[in-house]
Amino acid sequence: MNVILDTNILISAITLGGKPGLILDLAVEQRILAFTSETLIIELKGVLINKFKYSPQRLNQIENTLHEHFTIAHPTKVPSVISRDPDDNHVLAITHMVDIDYIISGDKDLFILGSYNKTLIINPAEFLERYSRP
C-alpha cells in the first residue's frame, strides 16, 4: 500500500502521536510504503524549528528517520491545483511519479479535491479503518 503522509500529519505524529503516530509507526515498520519529497521534508523541518522550537539535532534525527524509512520522490513537475497553499501542490506532484493509494492529510484544501490522479485523500481515522480491514 503506497501512501503520502501530508506534512500536517507528520507534524501531528511527531508532536502528539495519536492516530497520525500509529500511521508513522506503520511506515517506519515498513508495513506501508510511505513517500515524501525533499520539499516536504524542508517544510516539515521549518515548522518543527519555528513553531515547536526543535533543536537542530532533533531535526537531523527526524530527517534521518524519514530518509531511512520513506521513499524520497523527486517530482520534476508540480501541478498548480491549489492556489491558497502552493505547498500542497508538492504533495500532489508525487502522485504523478508513483501510483499512490492514499494521501493522508488533515488539510481542508486537499479534502475539497476528494481524490487526485486516482489517489484518495483521506484523514488518519479513515486510513486506519481501511488499513485494518482484511
N, CA, C and O atoms as a Tinker XYZ file with bonds, in Angstrom:
   536  protein
     1  N      0.849000   -1.168000    0.000000    73     2
     2  CA     0.000000    0.000000    0.000000    64     1     3
     3  C      0.898000    1.235000    0.000000    63     2     4     5
     4  O      1.720000    1.409000    0.900000    81     3
     5  N      0.742000    2.082000   -0.999000    73     3     6
     6  CA     1.560000    3.283000   -1.142000    64     5     7
     7  C      0.801000    4.498000   -0.628000    63     6     8     9
     8  O     -0.339000    4.741000   -1.025000    81     7
     9  N      1.438000    5.258000    0.255000    73     7    10
    10  CA     0.782000    6.422000    0.853000    64     9    11
    11  C      1.724000    7.623000    0.885000    63    10    12    13
    12  O      2.947000    7.494000    0.823000    81    11
    13  N      1.103000    8.785000    0.983000    73    11    14
    14  CA     1.825000   10.021000    1.279000    64    13    15
    15  C      1.250000   10.550000    2.582000    63    14    16    17
    16  O      0.035000   10.704000    2.709000    81    15
    17  N      2.103000   10.827000    3.539000    73    15    18
    18  CA     1.682000   11.487000    4.769000    64    17    19
    19  C      1.940000   12.973000    4.583000    63    18    20    21
    20  O      3.087000   13.411000    4.491000    81    19
    21  N      0.861000   13.742000    4.528000    73    19    22
    22  CA     0.991000   15.181000    4.368000    64    21    23
    23  C      1.794000   15.737000    5.544000    63    22    24    25
    24  O      1.866000   15.123000    6.608000    81    23
    25  N      2.382000   16.886000    5.340000    73    23    26
    26  CA     3.222000   17.497000    6.374000    64    25    27
    27  C      2.469000   17.661000    7.684000    63    26    28    29
    28  O      3.037000   17.429000    8.752000    81    27
    29  N      1.193000   18.058000    7.626000    73    27    30
    30  CA     0.436000   18.254000    8.869000    64    29    31
    31  C      0.260000   16.942000    9.629000    63    30    32    33
    32  O      0.177000   16.948000   10.858000    81    31
    33  N      0.204000   15.834000    8.924000    73    31    34
    34  CA     0.091000   14.529000    9.582000    64    33    35
    35  C      1.424000   14.152000   10.225000    63    34    36    37
    36  O      1.448000   13.628000   11.339000    81    35
    37  N      2.514000   14.410000    9.540000    73    35    38
    38  CA     3.826000   14.137000   10.135000    64    37    39
    39  C      4.055000   14.992000   11.375000    63    38    40    41
    40  O      4.591000   14.509000   12.372000    81    39
    41  N      3.652000   16.254000   11.320000    73    39    42
    42  CA     3.806000   17.131000   12.487000    64    41    43
    43  C      3.002000   16.580000   13.658000    63    42    44    45
    44  O      3.508000   16.505000   14.777000    81    43
    45  N      1.753000   16.195000   13.407000    73    43    46
    46  CA     0.927000   15.621000   14.474000    64    45    47
    47  C      1.531000   14.325000   14.998000    63    46    48    49
    48  O      1.550000   14.091000   16.206000    81    47
    49  N      2.022000   13.487000   14.098000    73    47    50
    50  CA     2.619000   12.218000   14.512000    64    49    51
    51  C      3.821000   12.442000   15.420000    63    50    52    53
    52  O      3.983000   11.757000   16.430000    81    51
    53  N      4.653000   13.395000   15.058000    73    51    54
    54  CA     5.888000   13.653000   15.800000    64    53    55
    55  C      5.612000   14.361000   17.122000    63    54    56    57
    56  O      6.229000   14.038000   18.138000    81    55
    57  N      4.693000   15.322000   17.119000    73    55    58
    58  CA     4.479000   16.139000   18.317000    64    57    59
    59  C      3.410000   15.594000   19.250000    63    58    60    61
    60  O      3.473000   15.825000   20.458000    81    59
    61  N      2.420000   14.868000   18.707000    73    59    62
    62  CA     1.293000   14.428000   19.526000    64    61    63
    63  C      1.098000   12.919000   19.574000    63    62    64    65
    64  O      0.559000   12.392000   20.547000    81    63
    65  N      1.528000   12.230000   18.542000    73    63    66
    66  CA     1.290000   10.785000   18.471000    64    65    67
    67  C     -0.097000   10.501000   17.924000    63    66    68    69
    68  O     -0.401000   10.873000   16.791000    81    67
    69  N     -0.939000    9.852000   18.706000    73    67    70
    70  CA    -2.309000    9.563000   18.300000    64    69    71
    71  C     -2.379000    8.743000   17.023000    63    70    72    73
    72  O     -1.471000    7.971000   16.717000    81    71
    73  N     -3.471000    8.918000   16.275000    73    71    74
    74  CA    -3.651000    8.165000   15.031000    64    73    75
    75  C     -2.569000    8.482000   14.001000    63    74    76    77
    76  O     -2.078000    7.567000   13.340000    81    75
    77  N     -2.182000    9.751000   13.843000    73    75    78
    78  CA    -1.053000   10.010000   12.934000    64    77    79
    79  C      0.215000    9.279000   13.367000    63    78    80    81
    80  O      0.976000    8.800000   12.527000    81    79
    81  N      0.441000    9.194000   14.672000    73    79    82
    82  CA     1.602000    8.472000   15.182000    64    81    83
    83  C      1.556000    6.992000   14.846000    63    82    84    85
    84  O      2.583000    6.389000   14.533000    81    83
    85  N      0.360000    6.404000   14.910000    73    83    86
    86  CA     0.209000    4.992000   14.536000    64    85    87
    87  C      0.553000    4.784000   13.065000    63    86    88    89
    88  O      1.177000    3.787000   12.701000    81    87
    89  N      0.142000    5.730000   12.225000    73    87    90
    90  CA     0.436000    5.619000   10.796000    64    89    91
    91  C      1.933000    5.775000   10.545000    63    90    92    93
    92  O      2.505000    5.052000    9.729000    81    91
    93  N      2.566000    6.711000   11.239000    73    91    94
    94  CA     4.016000    6.865000   11.107000    64    93    95
    95  C      4.721000    5.575000   11.533000    63    94    96    97
    96  O      5.690000    5.157000   10.900000    81    95
    97  N      4.236000    4.950000   12.598000    73    95    98
    98  CA     4.806000    3.668000   13.030000    64    97    99
    99  C      4.689000    2.612000   11.932000    63    98   100   101
   100  O      5.625000    1.844000   11.707000    81    99
   101  N      3.540000    2.570000   11.247000    73    99   102
   102  CA     3.362000    1.613000   10.146000    64   101   103
   103  C      4.399000    1.847000    9.053000    63   102   104   105
   104  O      4.924000    0.901000    8.466000    81   103
   105  N      4.687000    3.117000    8.789000    73   103   106
   106  CA     5.683000    3.445000    7.761000    64   105   107
   107  C      7.083000    3.038000    8.212000    63   106   108   109
   108  O      7.840000    2.447000    7.443000    81   107
   109  N      7.420000    3.352000    9.449000    73   107   110
   110  CA     8.750000    3.019000    9.970000    64   109   111
   111  C      8.939000    1.500000   10.012000    63   110   112   113
   112  O     10.036000    0.998000    9.769000    81   111
   113  N      7.859000    0.776000   10.323000    73   111   114
   114  CA     7.920000   -0.690000   10.367000    64   113   115
   115  C      7.808000   -1.315000    8.977000    63   114   116   117
   116  O      7.819000   -2.539000    8.842000    81   115
   117  N      7.700000   -0.474000    7.943000    73   115   118
   118  CA     7.587000   -0.925000    6.550000    64   117   119
   119  C      6.335000   -1.767000    6.300000    63   118   120   121
   120  O      6.327000   -2.622000    5.414000    81   119
   121  N      5.283000   -1.526000    7.075000    73   119   122
   122  CA     4.012000   -2.221000    6.846000    64   121   123
   123  C      3.180000   -1.479000    5.802000    63   122   124   125
   124  O      2.235000   -2.036000    5.242000    81   123
   125  N      3.533000   -0.236000    5.549000    73   123   126
   126  CA     3.023000    0.534000    4.419000    64   125   127
   127  C      4.233000    1.189000    3.774000    63   126   128   129
   128  O      5.261000    1.384000    4.423000    81   127
   129  N      4.112000    1.525000    2.507000    73   127   130
   130  CA     5.209000    2.185000    1.808000    64   129   131
   131  C      4.878000    3.672000    1.725000    63   130   132   133
   132  O      3.969000    4.078000    1.000000    81   131
   133  N      5.623000    4.471000    2.471000    73   131   134
   134  CA     5.363000    5.907000    2.555000    64   133   135
   135  C      6.325000    6.674000    1.657000    63   134   136   137
   136  O      7.512000    6.358000    1.567000    81   135
   137  N      5.783000    7.684000    1.001000    73   135   138
   138  CA     6.553000    8.531000    0.098000    64   137   139
   139  C      6.543000    9.960000    0.605000    63   138   140   141
   140  O      5.576000   10.414000    1.218000    81   139
   141  N      7.629000   10.656000    0.341000    73   139   142
   142  CA     7.716000   12.084000    0.617000    64   141   143
   143  C      8.679000   12.673000   -0.401000    63   142   144   145
   144  O      9.137000   11.980000   -1.310000    81   143
   145  N      8.980000   13.945000   -0.244000    73   143   146
   146  CA     9.954000   14.600000   -1.126000    64   145   147
   147  C     10.818000   15.523000   -0.280000    63   146   148   149
   148  O     10.479000   15.840000    0.860000    81   147
   149  N     11.932000   15.946000   -0.850000    73   147   150
   150  CA    12.813000   16.877000   -0.131000    64   149   151
   151  C     12.073000   18.176000    0.190000    63   150   152   153
   152  O     12.281000   18.759000    1.254000    81   151
   153  N     11.221000   18.627000   -0.712000    73   151   154
   154  CA    10.452000   19.855000   -0.471000    64   153   155
   155  C      9.570000   19.700000    0.756000    63   154   156   157
   156  O      9.478000   20.616000    1.574000    81   155
   157  N      8.920000   18.551000    0.892000    73   155   158
   158  CA     8.051000   18.325000    2.050000    64   157   159
   159  C      8.866000   18.169000    3.333000    63   158   160   161
   160  O      8.417000   18.588000    4.400000    81   159
   161  N     10.046000   17.578000    3.245000    73   159   162
   162  CA    10.910000   17.465000    4.423000    64   161   163
   163  C     11.366000   18.852000    4.872000    63   162   164   165
   164  O     11.403000   19.133000    6.070000    81   163
   165  N     11.707000   19.709000    3.934000    73   163   166
   166  CA    12.108000   21.083000    4.277000    64   165   167
   167  C     10.948000   21.815000    4.947000    63   166   168   169
   168  O     11.148000   22.534000    5.926000    81   167
   169  N      9.736000   21.635000    4.420000    73   167   170
   170  CA     8.555000   22.260000    5.029000    64   169   171
   171  C      8.364000   21.753000    6.455000    63   170   172   173
   172  O      8.118000   22.541000    7.368000    81   171
   173  N      8.476000   20.446000    6.649000    73   171   174
   174  CA     8.332000   19.842000    7.971000    64   173   175
   175  C      9.358000   20.413000    8.945000    63   174   176   177
   176  O      9.007000   20.822000   10.051000    81   175
   177  N     10.611000   20.440000    8.539000    73   175   178
   178  CA    11.665000   20.956000    9.411000    64   177   179
   179  C     11.421000   22.416000    9.766000    63   178   180   181
   180  O     11.654000   22.826000   10.903000    81   179
   181  N     10.955000   23.200000    8.805000    73   179   182
   182  CA    10.669000   24.610000    9.065000    64   181   183
   183  C      9.620000   24.792000   10.145000    63   182   184   185
   184  O      9.770000   25.641000   11.024000    81   183
   185  N      8.564000   24.003000   10.083000    73   183   186
   186  CA     7.507000   24.100000   11.096000    64   185   187
   187  C      8.024000   23.625000   12.451000    63   186   188   189
   188  O      7.763000   24.257000   13.475000    81   187
   189  N      8.753000   22.518000   12.457000    73   187   190
   190  CA     9.236000   21.984000   13.735000    64   189   191
   191  C     10.225000   22.916000   14.415000    63   190   192   193
   192  O     10.243000   23.000000   15.643000    81   191
   193  N     11.041000   23.612000   13.650000    73   191   194
   194  CA    12.015000   24.521000   14.268000    64   193   195
   195  C     11.368000   25.857000   14.644000    63   194   196   197
   196  O     11.660000   26.407000   15.706000    81   195
   197  N     10.498000   26.379000   13.785000    73   195   198
   198  CA     9.924000   27.703000   14.036000    64   197   199
   199  C      8.757000   27.679000   15.013000    63   198   200   201
   200  O      8.656000   28.554000   15.873000    81   199
   201  N      7.889000   26.705000   14.897000    73   199   202
   202  CA     6.707000   26.663000   15.756000    64   201   203
   203  C      6.941000   25.859000   17.028000    63   202   204   205
   204  O      6.458000   26.228000   18.099000    81   203
   205  N      7.680000   24.764000   16.911000    73   203   206
   206  CA     7.852000   23.868000   18.050000    64   205   207
   207  C      9.241000   23.947000   18.675000    63   206   208   209
   208  O      9.515000   23.268000   19.664000    81   207
   209  N     10.118000   24.772000   18.104000    73   207   210
   210  CA    11.457000   25.031000   18.659000    64   209   211
   211  C     12.306000   23.768000   18.805000    63   210   212   213
   212  O     13.052000   23.623000   19.773000    81   211
   213  N     12.187000   22.863000   17.843000    73   211   214
   214  CA    13.017000   21.667000   17.858000    64   213   215
   215  C     14.475000   22.052000   17.628000    63   214   216   217
   216  O     14.776000   22.988000   16.888000    81   215
   217  N     15.361000   21.319000   18.270000    73   215   218
   218  CA    16.795000   21.574000   18.119000    64   217   219
   219  C     17.273000   21.041000   16.770000    63   218   220   221
   220  O     16.643000   20.158000   16.189000    81   219
   221  N     18.387000   21.578000   16.275000    73   219   222
   222  CA    18.950000   21.047000   15.029000    64   221   223
   223  C     19.260000   19.548000   15.122000    63   222   224   225
   224  O     19.108000   18.821000   14.140000    81   223
   225  N     19.694000   19.089000   16.297000    73   223   226
   226  CA    19.998000   17.670000   16.467000    64   225   227
   227  C     18.734000   16.821000   16.320000    63   226   228   229
   228  O     18.749000   15.784000   15.658000    81   227
   229  N     17.652000   17.266000   16.937000    73   227   230
   230  CA    16.381000   16.521000   16.841000    64   229   231
   231  C     15.867000   16.535000   15.400000    63   230   232   233
   232  O     15.350000   15.527000   14.917000    81   231
   233  N     16.006000   17.668000   14.716000    73   231   234
   234  CA    15.595000   17.750000   13.312000    64   233   235
   235  C     16.393000   16.776000   12.452000    63   234   236   237
   236  O     15.842000   16.140000   11.554000    81   235
   237  N     17.685000   16.659000   12.728000    73   235   238
   238  CA    18.521000   15.707000   11.982000    64   237   239
   239  C     18.067000   14.270000   12.214000    63   238   240   241
   240  O     18.055000   13.461000   11.286000    81   239
   241  N     17.692000   13.949000   13.464000    73   239   242
   242  CA    17.186000   12.607000   13.763000    64   241   243
   243  C     15.915000   12.317000   12.964000    63   242   244   245
   244  O     15.762000   11.241000   12.386000    81   243
   245  N     15.015000   13.289000   12.942000    73   243   246
   246  CA    13.750000   13.121000   12.217000    64   245   247
   247  C     14.017000   12.973000   10.726000    63   246   248   249
   248  O     13.454000   12.096000   10.070000    81   247
   249  N     14.874000   13.830000   10.197000    73   247   250
   250  CA    15.193000   13.763000    8.771000    64   249   251
   251  C     15.838000   12.420000    8.420000    63   250   252   253
   252  O     15.512000   11.825000    7.392000    81   251
   253  N     16.739000   11.947000    9.260000    73   251   254
   254  CA    17.378000   10.649000    9.018000    64   253   255
   255  C     16.357000    9.513000    9.042000    63   254   256   257
   256  O     16.431000    8.589000    8.232000    81   255
   257  N     15.405000    9.584000    9.974000    73   255   258
   258  CA    14.351000    8.569000   10.043000    64   257   259
   259  C     13.527000    8.564000    8.764000    63   258   260   261
   260  O     13.219000    7.500000    8.227000    81   259
   261  N     13.170000    9.744000    8.274000    73   259   262
   262  CA    12.392000    9.823000    7.036000    64   261   263
   263  C     13.188000    9.264000    5.861000    63   262   264   265
   264  O     12.655000    8.511000    5.047000    81   263
   265  N     14.454000    9.630000    5.775000    73   263   266
   266  CA    15.286000    9.129000    4.673000    64   265   267
   267  C     15.478000    7.612000    4.750000    63   266   268   269
   268  O     15.599000    6.941000    3.725000    81   267
   269  N     15.504000    7.089000    5.959000    73   267   270
   270  CA    15.712000    5.652000    6.131000    64   269   271
   271  C     14.449000    4.840000    5.838000    63   270   272   273
   272  O     14.534000    3.742000    5.287000    81   271
   273  N     13.278000    5.372000    6.204000    73   271   274
   274  CA    12.051000    4.577000    6.153000    64   273   275
   275  C     11.031000    5.020000    5.106000    63   274   276   277
   276  O     10.051000    4.313000    4.873000    81   275
   277  N     11.236000    6.151000    4.484000    73   275   278
   278  CA    10.337000    6.639000    3.438000    64   277   279
   279  C     11.065000    6.578000    2.104000    63   278   280   281
   280  O     12.293000    6.643000    2.050000    81   279
   281  N     10.305000    6.455000    1.044000    73   279   282
   282  CA    10.872000    6.577000   -0.292000    64   281   283
   283  C     10.809000    8.050000   -0.671000    63   282   284   285
   284  O      9.745000    8.666000   -0.612000    81   283
   285  N     11.937000    8.606000   -1.056000    73   283   286
   286  CA    12.001000   10.026000   -1.410000    64   285   287
   287  C     11.757000   10.157000   -2.911000    63   286   288   289
   288  O     12.538000    9.670000   -3.729000    81   287
   289  N     10.673000   10.817000   -3.247000    73   287   290
   290  CA    10.345000   11.074000   -4.653000    64   289   291
   291  C     10.955000   12.409000   -5.056000    63   290   292   293
   292  O     11.140000   13.299000   -4.225000    81   291
   293  N     11.259000   12.533000   -6.317000    73   291   294
   294  CA    11.850000   13.765000   -6.843000    64   293   295
   295  C     11.000000   14.263000   -8.009000    63   294   296   297
   296  O     11.383000   14.124000   -9.171000    81   295
   297  N      9.840000   14.846000   -7.689000    73   295   298
   298  CA     8.958000   15.310000   -8.768000    64   297   299
   299  C      9.634000   16.377000   -9.623000    63   298   300   301
   300  O     10.304000   17.276000   -9.115000    81   299
   301  N      9.443000   16.257000  -10.911000    73   299   302
   302  CA    10.009000   17.249000  -11.827000    64   301   303
   303  C      8.970000   18.277000  -12.244000    63   302   304   305
   304  O      9.309000   19.362000  -12.716000    81   303
   305  N      7.703000   17.926000  -12.066000    73   303   306
   306  CA     6.625000   18.837000  -12.439000    64   305   307
   307  C      5.654000   18.949000  -11.270000    63   306   308   309
   308  O      5.128000   17.945000  -10.790000    81   307
   309  N      5.421000   20.176000  -10.817000    73   307   310
   310  CA     4.495000   20.417000   -9.715000    64   309   311
   311  C      3.236000   21.049000  -10.297000    63   310   312   313
   312  O      3.301000   22.119000  -10.903000    81   311
   313  N      2.082000   20.389000  -10.116000    73   311   314
   314  CA     0.848000   20.946000  -10.663000    64   313   315
   315  C      0.432000   22.207000   -9.916000    63   314   316   317
   316  O      0.845000   22.424000   -8.777000    81   315
   317  N     -0.368000   23.020000  -10.544000    73   315   318
   318  CA    -0.914000   24.230000   -9.907000    64   317   319
   319  C     -2.402000   24.011000   -9.677000    63   318   320   321
   320  O     -3.245000   24.606000  -10.349000    81   319
   321  N     -2.706000   23.153000   -8.721000    73   319   322
   322  CA    -4.091000   22.794000   -8.438000    64   321   323
   323  C     -4.636000   23.625000   -7.287000    63   322   324   325
   324  O     -5.773000   24.095000   -7.340000    81   323
   325  N     -3.830000   23.808000   -6.248000    73   323   326
   326  CA    -4.261000   24.522000   -5.048000    64   325   327
   327  C     -3.505000   25.836000   -4.973000    63   326   328   329
   328  O     -2.282000   25.853000   -4.838000    81   327
   329  N     -4.233000   26.927000   -5.062000    73   327   330
   330  CA    -3.569000   28.231000   -5.083000    64   329   331
   331  C     -3.413000   28.831000   -3.689000    63   330   332   333
   332  O     -2.483000   29.604000   -3.454000    81   331
   333  N     -4.311000   28.487000   -2.756000    73   331   334
   334  CA    -4.261000   29.100000   -1.430000    64   333   335
   335  C     -3.003000   28.689000   -0.665000    63   334   336   337
   336  O     -2.441000   29.487000    0.084000    81   335
   337  N     -2.569000   27.461000   -0.853000    73   335   338
   338  CA    -1.352000   26.972000   -0.206000    64   337   339
   339  C     -0.558000   26.160000   -1.226000    63   338   340   341
   340  O     -0.738000   24.946000   -1.327000    81   339
   341  N      0.317000   26.822000   -1.979000    73   339   342
   342  CA     1.060000   26.134000   -3.043000    64   341   343
   343  C      1.873000   24.932000   -2.563000    63   342   344   345
   344  O      2.173000   24.042000   -3.359000    81   343
   345  N      2.239000   24.887000   -1.270000    73   343   346
   346  CA     2.979000   23.727000   -0.758000    64   345   347
   347  C      2.177000   22.437000   -0.927000    63   346   348   349
   348  O      2.756000   21.363000   -1.091000    81   347
   349  N      0.840000   22.541000   -0.887000    73   347   350
   350  CA     0.007000   21.348000   -1.072000    64   349   351
   351  C      0.220000   20.726000   -2.444000    63   350   352   353
   352  O      0.061000   19.518000   -2.616000    81   351
   353  N      0.574000   21.542000   -3.405000    73   351   354
   354  CA     0.806000   21.026000   -4.753000    64   353   355
   355  C      1.989000   20.060000   -4.802000    63   354   356   357
   356  O      2.046000   19.187000   -5.667000    81   355
   357  N      2.930000   20.218000   -3.874000    73   355   358
   358  CA     4.076000   19.303000   -3.822000    64   357   359
   359  C      3.642000   17.902000   -3.387000    63   358   360   361
   360  O      4.228000   16.907000   -3.812000    81   359
   361  N      2.620000   17.831000   -2.545000    73   359   362
   362  CA     2.063000   16.529000   -2.173000    64   361   363
   363  C      1.460000   15.874000   -3.410000    63   362   364   365
   364  O      1.697000   14.697000   -3.681000    81   363
   365  N      0.681000   16.648000   -4.152000    73   363   366
   366  CA     0.021000   16.122000   -5.347000    64   365   367
   367  C      1.028000   15.700000   -6.414000    63   366   368   369
   368  O      0.785000   14.752000   -7.160000    81   367
   369  N      2.151000   16.398000   -6.486000    73   367   370
   370  CA     3.153000   16.114000   -7.520000    64   369   371
   371  C      3.676000   14.684000   -7.437000    63   370   372   373
   372  O      3.990000   14.080000   -8.462000    81   371
   373  N      3.770000   14.146000   -6.239000    73   371   374
   374  CA     4.295000   12.790000   -6.072000    64   373   375
   375  C      3.404000   11.775000   -6.782000    63   374   376   377
   376  O      3.892000   10.754000   -7.266000    81   375
   377  N      2.102000   12.049000   -6.848000    73   375   378
   378  CA     1.180000   11.095000   -7.482000    64   377   379
   379  C      1.403000   10.993000   -8.984000    63   378   380   381
   380  O      0.907000   10.062000   -9.618000    81   379
   381  N      2.135000   11.926000   -9.558000    73   379   382
   382  CA     2.453000   11.850000  -10.982000    64   381   383
   383  C      3.652000   10.938000  -11.247000    63   382   384   385
   384  O      3.927000   10.578000  -12.391000    81   383
   385  N      4.356000   10.573000  -10.189000    73   383   386
   386  CA     5.550000    9.743000  -10.329000    64   385   387
   387  C      5.327000    8.306000   -9.881000    63   386   388   389
   388  O      5.948000    7.377000  -10.397000    81   387
   389  N      4.429000    8.138000   -8.911000    73   387   390
   390  CA     4.228000    6.845000   -8.269000    64   389   391
   391  C      2.725000    6.607000   -8.147000    63   390   392   393
   392  O      1.960000    7.548000   -7.934000    81   391
   393  N      2.303000    5.355000   -8.280000    73   391   394
   394  CA     0.902000    5.022000   -8.018000    64   393   395
   395  C      0.688000    5.047000   -6.506000    63   394   396   397
   396  O      1.104000    4.137000   -5.789000    81   395
   397  N      0.042000    6.090000   -6.049000    73   395   398
   398  CA    -0.210000    6.275000   -4.624000    64   397   399
   399  C     -1.656000    5.897000   -4.343000    63   398   400   401
   400  O     -2.564000    6.337000   -5.049000    81   399
   401  N     -1.874000    5.083000   -3.312000    73   399   402
   402  CA    -3.234000    4.689000   -2.942000    64   401   403
   403  C     -3.939000    5.787000   -2.152000    63   402   404   405
   404  O     -5.100000    6.103000   -2.410000    81   403
   405  N     -3.221000    6.366000   -1.182000    73   403   406
   406  CA    -3.843000    7.355000   -0.304000    64   405   407
   407  C     -2.897000    8.512000   -0.007000    63   406   408   409
   408  O     -1.703000    8.316000    0.215000    81   407
   409  N     -3.451000    9.711000   -0.009000    73   407   410
   410  CA    -2.813000   10.867000    0.619000    64   409   411
   411  C     -3.514000   11.002000    1.961000    63   410   412   413
   412  O     -4.732000   11.178000    2.015000    81   411
   413  N     -2.754000   10.922000    3.035000    73   411   414
   414  CA    -3.320000   11.029000    4.378000    64   413   415
   415  C     -3.045000   12.445000    4.854000    63   414   416   417
   416  O     -1.895000   12.866000    4.972000    81   415
   417  N     -4.125000   13.173000    5.126000    73   415   418
   418  CA    -3.988000   14.598000    5.394000    64   417   419
   419  C     -5.064000   15.072000    6.361000    63   418   420   421
   420  O     -6.070000   14.400000    6.586000    81   419
   421  N     -4.824000   16.233000    6.916000    73   419   422
   422  CA    -5.824000   16.938000    7.706000    64   421   423
   423  C     -6.105000   18.293000    7.094000    63   422   424   425
   424  O     -6.683000   19.164000    7.745000    81   423
   425  N     -5.702000   18.479000    5.857000    73   423   426
   426  CA    -5.752000   19.769000    5.166000    64   425   427
   427  C     -7.055000   19.921000    4.386000    63   426   428   429
   428  O     -7.349000   19.133000    3.487000    81   427
   429  N     -7.827000   20.943000    4.740000    73   427   430
   430  CA    -9.117000   21.177000    4.078000    64   429   431
   431  C     -8.960000   21.456000    2.592000    63   430   432   433
   432  O     -9.817000   21.069000    1.797000    81   431
   433  N     -7.883000   22.119000    2.208000    73   431   434
   434  CA    -7.671000   22.401000    0.784000    64   433   435
   435  C     -7.524000   21.111000   -0.017000    63   434   436   437
   436  O     -7.981000   21.030000   -1.157000    81   435
   437  N     -6.894000   20.115000    0.570000    73   435   438
   438  CA    -6.763000   18.825000   -0.107000    64   437   439
   439  C     -8.068000   18.037000   -0.052000    63   438   440   441
   440  O     -8.440000   17.387000   -1.029000    81   439
   441  N     -8.772000   18.091000    1.093000    73   439   442
   442  CA   -10.031000   17.351000    1.221000    64   441   443
   443  C    -11.063000   17.783000    0.195000    63   442   444   445
   444  O    -11.864000   16.969000   -0.265000    81   443
   445  N    -11.050000   19.053000   -0.165000    73   443   446
   446  CA   -12.000000   19.555000   -1.162000    64   445   447
   447  C    -11.872000   18.760000   -2.461000    63   446   448   449
   448  O    -12.863000   18.538000   -3.156000    81   447
   449  N    -10.667000   18.340000   -2.782000    73   447   450
   450  CA   -10.450000   17.573000   -4.008000    64   449   451
   451  C    -11.063000   16.173000   -3.923000    63   450   452   453
   452  O    -11.537000   15.641000   -4.927000    81   451
   453  N    -11.053000   15.576000   -2.729000    73   451   454
   454  CA   -11.574000   14.219000   -2.567000    64   453   455
   455  C    -10.616000   13.154000   -3.074000    63   454   456   457
   456  O    -10.325000   12.179000   -2.382000    81   455
   457  N    -10.136000   13.355000   -4.277000    73   455   458
   458  CA    -9.118000   12.483000   -4.854000    64   457   459
   459  C     -8.354000   13.299000   -5.887000    63   458   460   461
   460  O     -8.800000   14.356000   -6.333000    81   459
   461  N     -7.210000   12.781000   -6.245000    73   459   462
   462  CA    -6.393000   13.452000   -7.255000    64   461   463
   463  C     -5.568000   12.389000   -7.961000    63   462   464   465
   464  O     -4.894000   11.586000   -7.316000    81   463
   465  N     -5.622000   12.387000   -9.274000    73   463   466
   466  CA    -4.821000   11.449000  -10.066000    64   465   467
   467  C     -5.014000   10.001000   -9.587000    63   466   468   469
   468  O     -4.051000    9.246000   -9.451000    81   467
   469  N     -6.261000    9.638000   -9.337000    73   467   470
   470  CA    -6.666000    8.293000   -8.887000    64   469   471
   471  C     -6.220000    7.977000   -7.461000    63   470   472   473
   472  O     -6.244000    6.815000   -7.054000    81   471
   473  N     -5.817000    8.979000   -6.704000    73   471   474
   474  CA    -5.383000    8.805000   -5.320000    64   473   475
   475  C     -6.433000    9.390000   -4.393000    63   474   476   477
   476  O     -6.798000   10.559000   -4.527000    81   475
   477  N     -6.927000    8.584000   -3.446000    73   475   478
   478  CA    -7.900000    9.084000   -2.481000    64   477   479
   479  C     -7.205000    9.942000   -1.431000    63   478   480   481
   480  O     -6.090000    9.643000   -1.003000    81   479
   481  N     -7.874000   11.003000   -1.027000    73   479   482
   482  CA    -7.357000   11.894000    0.015000    64   481   483
   483  C     -8.236000   11.684000    1.241000    63   482   484   485
   484  O     -9.424000   12.008000    1.224000    81   483
   485  N     -7.646000   11.140000    2.305000    73   483   486
   486  CA    -8.415000   10.768000    3.487000    64   485   487
   487  C     -7.697000   11.213000    4.756000    63   486   488   489
   488  O     -6.516000   11.558000    4.730000    81   487
   489  N     -8.440000   11.199000    5.874000    73   487   490
   490  CA    -7.841000   11.578000    7.155000    64   489   491
   491  C     -7.281000   10.332000    7.848000    63   490   492   493
   492  O     -7.523000    9.214000    7.393000    81   491
   493  N     -6.542000   10.513000    8.937000    73   491   494
   494  CA    -5.913000    9.367000    9.603000    64   493   495
   495  C     -6.902000    8.297000   10.069000    63   494   496   497
   496  O     -6.633000    7.105000    9.921000    81   495
   497  N     -8.039000    8.707000   10.627000    73   495   498
   498  CA    -9.018000    7.724000   11.104000    64   497   499
   499  C     -9.535000    6.874000    9.946000    63   498   500   501
   500  O     -9.657000    5.656000   10.074000    81   499
   501  N     -9.836000    7.509000    8.826000    73   499   502
   502  CA   -10.307000    6.767000    7.650000    64   501   503
   503  C     -9.234000    5.797000    7.160000    63   502   504   505
   504  O     -9.532000    4.658000    6.802000    81   503
   505  N     -7.994000    6.257000    7.147000    73   503   506
   506  CA    -6.926000    5.374000    6.689000    64   505   507
   507  C     -6.799000    4.157000    7.593000    63   506   508   509
   508  O     -6.720000    3.030000    7.105000    81   507
   509  N     -6.777000    4.369000    8.899000    73   507   510
   510  CA    -6.613000    3.245000    9.826000    64   509   511
   511  C     -7.777000    2.269000    9.713000    63   510   512   513
   512  O     -7.587000    1.060000    9.843000    81   511
   513  N     -8.969000    2.777000    9.473000    73   511   514
   514  CA   -10.123000    1.898000    9.281000    64   513   515
   515  C     -9.935000    1.048000    8.024000    63   514   516   517
   516  O    -10.175000   -0.159000    8.051000    81   515
   517  N     -9.515000    1.661000    6.942000    73   515   518
   518  CA    -9.291000    0.929000    5.692000    64   517   519
   519  C     -8.123000   -0.053000    5.838000    63   518   520   521
   520  O     -8.173000   -1.168000    5.320000    81   519
   521  N     -7.083000    0.369000    6.542000    73   519   522
   522  CA    -5.902000   -0.477000    6.709000    64   521   523
   523  C     -6.230000   -1.732000    7.517000    63   522   524   525
   524  O     -5.702000   -2.809000    7.237000    81   523
   525  N     -7.096000   -1.594000    8.510000    73   523   526
   526  CA    -7.388000   -2.722000    9.399000    64   525   527
   527  C     -8.362000   -3.721000    8.789000    63   526   528   529
   528  O     -8.538000   -4.814000    9.328000    81   527
   529  N     -9.002000   -3.365000    7.670000    73   527   530
   530  CA    -9.913000   -4.311000    7.010000    64   529   531
   531  C     -9.105000   -5.441000    6.377000    63   530   532   533
   532  O     -8.025000   -5.220000    5.830000    81   531
   533  N     -9.657000   -6.668000    6.461000    73   531   534
   534  CA    -8.939000   -7.795000    5.834000    64   533   535
   535  C     -8.906000   -7.688000    4.326000    63   534   536
   536  O     -8.342000   -8.555000    3.658000    81   535
